Amino acid sequence: MDAKDEFIAELSQALFGKMTQAQINGQIQYYDRYIMEEVRKGKTQEQVIEELGTPQLLAKTIALTADKPAESPFDRKARTSMLFGEQSDAAKDDTEEKKRRAYSEADQFEPGYRGVKAEFSAEKGWDIRLGKFKINSWYGMGIILGIILIISGIIEKFKS
């Protein structure tokens, strides 16, 4: 058994019970392909495995991040590639496709965004907006208070 097969077997054992078998199979396939890809680029299996760390630590990291709903193999591939300073063309294409289709937190700062957005800055504190309207300003609070008073007046009118 070569170093890659031994690493993959240990990773599989370390992931057992922490996620479904389908998820384990997906992770095993990913890391198997990743190691082969790096070997094709000129590294030895041992170098790649050393960069990945121990199978137990890698399994803990995978298990902790596997429950995130936005997580996908494309995210993991992009994140792993960023760790090692490179990204394959396939990962770039997949990442671009995902960005095109999915909402991200950065979308709320695009011009013309009409949803609620919130941002915290250590210097300025919270900035909460509904479209272009700044809710946590004095006039935003005044308008919200006015709306609440109008609604409570309407409710009182219907009660009597």
C-alpha positions as a Markdown table, in Angstrom:
| # | Residue | x | y | z |
|---|---|---|---|---|
| 1 | Met | 0.0 | 0.0 | 0.0 |
| 2 | Asp | 1.5 | 3.3 | -1.0 |
| 3 | Ala | 1.4 | 6.6 | 1.0 |
| 4 | Lys | -1.7 | 7.9 | -0.7 |
| 5 | Asp | -3.7 | 4.8 | -0.2 |
| 6 | Glu | -2.7 | 4.6 | 3.4 |
| 7 | Phe | -3.6 | 8.3 | 4.0 |
| 8 | Ile | -7.0 | 7.8 | 2.2 |
| 9 | Ala | -7.7 | 4.7 | 4.4 |
| 10 | Glu | -6.9 | 6.6 | 7.6 |
| 11 | Leu | -9.0 | 9.6 | 6.5 |
| 12 | Ser | -11.9 | 7.3 | 5.7 |
| 13 | Gln | -11.6 | 5.7 | 9.2 |
| 14 | Ala | -11.3 | 9.0 | 10.9 |
| 15 | Leu | -14.5 | 10.3 | 9.1 |
| 16 | Phe | -16.5 | 7.2 | 9.9 |
| 17 | Gly | -19.4 | 8.1 | 12.2 |
| 18 | Lys | -19.0 | 11.9 | 11.8 |
| 19 | Met | -20.9 | 12.1 | 8.5 |
| 20 | Thr | -22.9 | 10.0 | 6.1 |
| 21 | Gln | -21.2 | 7.4 | 4.0 |
| 22 | Ala | -22.1 | 9.4 | 0.9 |
| 23 | Gln | -20.4 | 12.4 | 2.3 |
| 24 | Ile | -17.4 | 10.3 | 3.3 |
| 25 | Asn | -17.2 | 8.9 | -0.2 |
| 26 | Gly | -17.3 | 12.4 | -1.7 |
| 27 | Gln | -14.5 | 13.5 | 0.6 |
| 28 | Ile | -12.4 | 10.5 | -0.2 |
| 29 | Gln | -12.8 | 10.9 | -3.9 |
| 30 | Tyr | -11.9 | 14.6 | -3.6 |
| 31 | Tyr | -8.7 | 14.1 | -1.7 |
| 32 | Asp | -7.7 | 11.1 | -3.8 |
| 33 | Arg | -8.0 | 13.3 | -6.9 |
| 34 | Tyr | -6.3 | 16.2 | -5.2 |
| 35 | Ile | -3.2 | 14.1 | -4.3 |
| 36 | Met | -3.0 | 12.7 | -7.8 |
| 37 | Glu | -3.3 | 16.2 | -9.3 |
| 38 | Glu | -0.5 | 17.5 | -7.1 |
| 39 | Val | 1.7 | 14.5 | -8.0 |
| 40 | Arg | 1.1 | 15.3 | -11.7 |
| 41 | Lys | 2.4 | 18.8 | -11.0 |
| 42 | Gly | 5.7 | 17.4 | -9.7 |
| 43 | Lys | 5.3 | 16.9 | -6.0 |
| 44 | Thr | 5.7 | 13.6 | -4.3 |
| 45 | Gln | 2.8 | 11.9 | -2.5 |
| 46 | Glu | 4.6 | 12.4 | 0.8 |
| 47 | Gln | 5.0 | 16.1 | 0.2 |
| 48 | Val | 1.3 | 16.5 | -0.6 |
| 49 | Ile | 0.2 | 14.4 | 2.4 |
| 50 | Glu | 2.5 | 16.4 | 4.6 |
| 51 | Glu | 0.9 | 19.6 | 3.4 |
| 52 | Leu | -2.6 | 18.2 | 4.1 |
| 53 | Gly | -1.6 | 17.3 | 7.7 |
| 54 | Thr | -2.7 | 14.2 | 9.6 |
| 55 | Pro | -5.8 | 12.4 | 8.5 |
| 56 | Gln | -7.3 | 12.8 | 12.0 |
| 57 | Leu | -6.9 | 16.6 | 12.0 |
| 58 | Leu | -8.2 | 16.8 | 8.4 |
| 59 | Ala | -11.2 | 14.7 | 9.3 |
| 60 | Lys | -12.0 | 17.0 | 12.2 |
| 61 | Thr | -11.9 | 20.0 | 9.9 |
| 62 | Ile | -14.0 | 18.3 | 7.3 |
| 63 | Ala | -16.6 | 17.2 | 9.9 |
| 64 | Leu | -16.8 | 20.7 | 11.4 |
| 65 | Thr | -17.3 | 22.4 | 8.0 |
| 66 | Ala | -19.6 | 19.7 | 6.5 |
| 67 | Asp | -22.7 | 20.9 | 8.2 |
| 68 | Lys | -22.6 | 24.4 | 6.6 |
| 69 | Pro | -25.5 | 24.6 | 4.1 |
| 70 | Ala | -23.5 | 26.7 | 1.6 |
| 71 | Glu | -20.6 | 24.2 | 1.6 |
| 72 | Ser | -20.0 | 22.4 | -1.6 |
| 73 | Pro | -17.0 | 20.5 | -3.1 |
| 74 | Phe | -16.4 | 23.6 | -5.2 |
| 75 | Asp | -16.0 | 25.7 | -2.1 |
| 76 | Arg | -13.7 | 23.2 | -0.5 |
| 77 | Lys | -11.6 | 22.9 | -3.7 |
| 78 | Ala | -11.3 | 26.7 | -3.9 |
| 79 | Arg | -10.4 | 27.0 | -0.2 |
| 80 | Thr | -7.9 | 24.2 | -0.4 |
| 81 | Ser | -6.4 | 25.7 | -3.6 |
| 82 | Met | -6.2 | 29.1 | -1.9 |
| 83 | Leu | -4.3 | 27.5 | 1.0 |
| 84 | Phe | -1.7 | 26.2 | -1.4 |
| 85 | Gly | -1.7 | 29.3 | -3.6 |
| 86 | Glu | -3.3 | 27.9 | -6.8 |
| 87 | Gln | -6.6 | 27.0 | -8.3 |
| 88 | Ser | -7.3 | 24.7 | -11.3 |
| 89 | Asp | -9.3 | 26.0 | -14.3 |
| 90 | Ala | -12.2 | 23.6 | -13.4 |
| 91 | Ala | -12.4 | 25.0 | -9.9 |
| 92 | Lys | -12.4 | 28.6 | -11.3 |
| 93 | Asp | -15.2 | 27.8 | -13.8 |
| 94 | Asp | -17.2 | 26.1 | -11.0 |
| 95 | Thr | -16.7 | 29.0 | -8.7 |
| 96 | Glu | -17.7 | 31.5 | -11.4 |
| 97 | Glu | -20.9 | 29.5 | -12.1 |
| 98 | Lys | -21.7 | 29.3 | -8.4 |
| 99 | Lys | -21.2 | 33.1 | -8.1 |
| 100 | Arg | -23.5 | 33.7 | -11.1 |
| 101 | Arg | -26.3 | 31.5 | -9.7 |
| 102 | Ala | -26.2 | 32.0 | -5.9 |
| 103 | Tyr | -26.9 | 34.9 | -3.6 |
| 104 | Ser | -23.9 | 35.9 | -1.4 |
| 105 | Glu | -23.5 | 38.4 | 1.4 |
| 106 | Ala | -21.6 | 40.6 | -0.9 |
| 107 | Asp | -24.7 | 41.0 | -3.0 |
| 108 | Gln | -26.2 | 43.3 | -0.4 |
| 109 | Phe | -23.6 | 45.9 | -1.1 |
| 110 | Glu | -24.2 | 46.0 | -4.8 |
| 111 | Pro | -25.8 | 49.2 | -6.2 |
| 112 | Gly | -29.6 | 48.8 | -6.5 |
| 113 | Tyr | -29.9 | 46.1 | -3.8 |
| 114 | Arg | -33.4 | 46.5 | -2.2 |
| 115 | Gly | -33.2 | 44.0 | 0.7 |
| 116 | Val | -32.1 | 44.5 | 4.3 |
| 117 | Lys | -28.4 | 44.8 | 4.8 |
| 118 | Ala | -26.4 | 45.1 | 8.0 |
| 119 | Glu | -22.7 | 45.8 | 8.4 |
| 120 | Phe | -20.5 | 46.3 | 11.5 |
| 121 | Ser | -17.5 | 48.5 | 11.5 |
| 122 | Ala | -15.3 | 48.9 | 14.6 |
| 123 | Glu | -15.0 | 52.6 | 13.9 |
| 124 | Lys | -18.6 | 53.4 | 13.0 |
| 125 | Gly | -20.6 | 50.6 | 14.7 |
| 126 | Trp | -23.7 | 49.1 | 13.0 |
| 127 | Asp | -25.0 | 50.3 | 9.7 |
| 128 | Ile | -28.5 | 48.8 | 9.1 |
| 129 | Arg | -30.3 | 49.6 | 5.8 |
| 130 | Leu | -33.4 | 48.7 | 4.0 |
| 131 | Gly | -32.5 | 49.4 | 0.4 |
| 132 | Lys | -30.9 | 52.9 | 0.5 |
| 133 | Phe | -32.8 | 53.9 | 3.7 |
| 134 | Lys | -30.6 | 53.9 | 6.8 |
| 135 | Ile | -32.7 | 52.4 | 9.6 |
| 136 | Asn | -30.4 | 53.1 | 12.6 |
| 137 | Ser | -30.2 | 56.9 | 12.0 |
| 138 | Trp | -32.2 | 59.4 | 13.9 |
| 139 | Tyr | -34.7 | 59.9 | 11.1 |
| 140 | Gly | -34.9 | 56.1 | 10.5 |
| 141 | Met | -35.8 | 55.6 | 14.1 |
| 142 | Gly | -38.3 | 58.4 | 13.9 |
| 143 | Ile | -40.0 | 57.0 | 10.9 |
| 144 | Ile | -40.1 | 53.5 | 12.5 |
| 145 | Leu | -41.6 | 55.0 | 15.7 |
| 146 | Gly | -44.1 | 56.9 | 13.6 |
| 147 | Ile | -45.2 | 53.7 | 11.8 |
| 148 | Ile | -45.6 | 51.9 | 15.1 |
| 149 | Leu | -47.7 | 54.7 | 16.5 |
| 150 | Ile | -49.9 | 54.8 | 13.4 |
| 151 | Ile | -50.4 | 51.0 | 13.5 |
| 152 | Ser | -51.2 | 51.1 | 17.2 |
| 153 | Gly | -53.7 | 53.9 | 16.6 |
| 154 | Ile | -55.4 | 51.9 | 13.8 |
| 155 | Ile | -55.5 | 48.8 | 16.1 |
| 156 | Glu | -57.1 | 51.0 | 19.0 |
| 157 | Lys | -59.6 | 52.4 | 16.5 |
| 158 | Phe | -60.7 | 48.9 | 15.5 |
| 159 | Lys | -60.9 | 47.7 | 19.2 |
| 160 | Ser | -63.5 | 50.4 | 20.1 |
